[in-house]
């Protein structure tokens, strides 16, 4: 039963993780669209400010007005150059007016993520269902654990006490082994000391024996020499 409930929890968690990942992807798309829309609005505002006109007819009327003034009024060379310059700029900007209109229409009809927001709302609903299901399974798991605990009674406490006693025994065994190893080390050192003492005593005995033998050889040679002197 516990394994079955654990499997259900894992399944719910997997579904929730998938939905959360999908939601993050959609939110990124919405964020990107917002950034693009903001950039388009800024570009549109700059173009509108630079052109100064919102209709091609206004530009045509202005060009006609300047040309009429040039034909009918007496203007200086400087004024004529400025008028011609303005006409050239107006003609240059005239195609941009329609471009601005297209950009305005594009912004009006642009989807800033409304459809994606609906998807997020749907994902939130699915997540809520899966989380509710997961919560119910967790409640069953808790009830099962409590039931198991009641069935076991004092067994967990007994197991805990057994483990504690086992730990104490292991510590005592470790302490005993350490004492045994220390004793054996001292024993080896003692035997080594005895062996060294025996070696020293044997060396002294050998030295004394060699001295006695040398003295004996010396006496023997002296006696042999005396006998030779006594012979006629």
SVG drawing of the C-alpha trace seen along z (x, -y; Angstrom):
<svg xmlns="http://www.w3.org/2000/svg" viewBox="-9 -90 133 121">
<polyline fill="none" stroke="black" stroke-width="0.4" points="0.0,0.0 2.8,-2.4 4.6,-1.7 1.4,-2.3 0.8,-5.7 4.4,-6.6 4.0,-5.9 0.9,-8.1 2.8,-10.9 5.7,-10.7 3.2,-10.7 1.4,-13.9 4.8,-15.5 5.9,-14.7 2.7,-16.2 3.1,-19.4 6.7,-19.8 5.8,-19.5 3.1,-22.1 5.4,-24.5 8.0,-24.1 5.3,-24.8 4.1,-27.9 7.7,-29.2 8.1,-28.9 4.8,-30.7 5.7,-33.5 9.0,-33.9 7.1,-34.2 4.8,-36.8 7.7,-38.7 9.4,-38.7 6.2,-39.9 5.9,-42.8 9.5,-43.8 8.9,-43.7 5.7,-45.8 7.5,-48.4 10.3,-48.6 7.8,-49.1 6.0,-51.8 9.3,-53.6 10.3,-53.4 6.8,-54.6 7.0,-57.6 10.4,-58.6 9.2,-58.4 6.1,-60.4 8.1,-63.0 10.6,-63.2 8.0,-63.4 5.7,-65.8 2.7,-64.8 0.1,-62.1 -1.5,-62.3 0.0,-62.4 -2.5,-65.2 -1.1,-67.4 2.4,-67.0 1.0,-67.7 -0.8,-70.8 2.4,-72.0 4.4,-71.4 1.8,-73.2 1.8,-76.1 5.6,-76.5 5.7,-76.3 2.8,-78.9 4.7,-81.2 7.9,-80.8 5.9,-81.6 4.0,-84.6 6.2,-86.1 9.6,-87.8 12.0,-85.7 15.7,-86.0 18.1,-83.3 18.6,-82.1 14.8,-81.8 14.5,-79.9 17.2,-77.4 15.4,-76.8 12.1,-76.3 13.6,-73.9 15.3,-72.0 11.9,-71.8 10.2,-70.5 12.9,-67.9 12.5,-66.8 8.7,-66.6 8.9,-64.5 11.4,-62.2 9.1,-61.8 5.9,-61.4 6.3,-57.6 7.1,-57.2 3.6,-58.5 2.0,-55.3 4.7,-53.3 3.7,-54.9 0.1,-54.1 0.9,-50.5 2.9,-50.4 0.0,-51.9 -2.4,-49.3 0.1,-46.5 0.3,-47.7 -3.5,-47.9 -3.9,-44.3 -0.9,-42.9 -1.4,-40.1 0.5,-40.9 0.0,-37.4 -3.8,-37.2 -4.0,-33.7 -1.0,-32.7 -2.5,-34.1 -5.5,-31.9 -3.1,-29.0 -1.5,-30.0 -4.9,-30.2 -5.6,-26.6 -2.2,-25.4 -3.0,-27.0 -6.3,-25.1 -4.6,-21.8 -1.8,-22.4 -4.5,-23.1 -6.2,-19.8 -2.9,-17.8 -1.8,-19.5 -5.2,-18.7 -4.8,-15.1 -1.3,-15.0 -2.5,-16.5 -5.1,-13.7 -2.6,-11.0 -0.2,-12.6 -3.1,-12.4 -3.6,-8.7 0.2,-8.2 0.1,-9.9 -2.9,-7.9 -1.1,-4.7 2.1,-5.6 0.1,-6.4 -1.7,-3.1 1.6,-1.3 3.0,-3.1 0.0,-1.9 0.5,1.6 4.2,1.6 3.5,0.2 6.7,0.1 8.7,1.8 10.4,-1.3 11.5,-2.2 12.8,1.3 14.7,1.1 16.1,-2.3 17.2,-0.8 18.7,2.2 20.7,0.0 21.9,-2.1 23.1,1.0 24.7,2.3 26.5,-1.0 27.7,-0.8 28.9,2.8 30.8,1.7 32.5,-1.1 33.5,1.3 34.9,3.8 36.8,1.0 38.2,-0.1 39.1,3.5 40.9,4.0 42.8,0.7 43.9,1.9 44.9,5.3 46.9,3.7 48.6,1.4 49.4,4.3 50.9,6.3 53.0,3.4 54.3,3.0 54.9,6.8 57.0,6.7 59.0,3.7 59.6,5.7 60.8,8.8 63.0,6.7 64.5,5.1 65.2,8.6 66.8,9.7 69.0,6.7 70.0,7.3 70.9,11.0 72.9,9.8 74.8,7.4 75.5,10.1 76.6,12.6 79.0,10.1 80.4,9.5 80.8,13.2 82.5,13.7 84.8,10.9 85.8,12.3 86.3,15.8 88.5,14.4 90.5,12.6 90.9,15.7 92.0,17.8 94.5,15.2 95.9,15.2 96.0,19.0 97.9,19.1 100.4,16.6 101.0,18.6 101.4,21.8 104.0,20.2 105.9,18.9 106.0,22.4 107.1,23.9 109.9,21.3 111.0,22.0 111.3,25.8 113.4,25.1 115.8,23.0 116.1,25.8 117.2,28.4 121.2,28.8"/>
</svg>
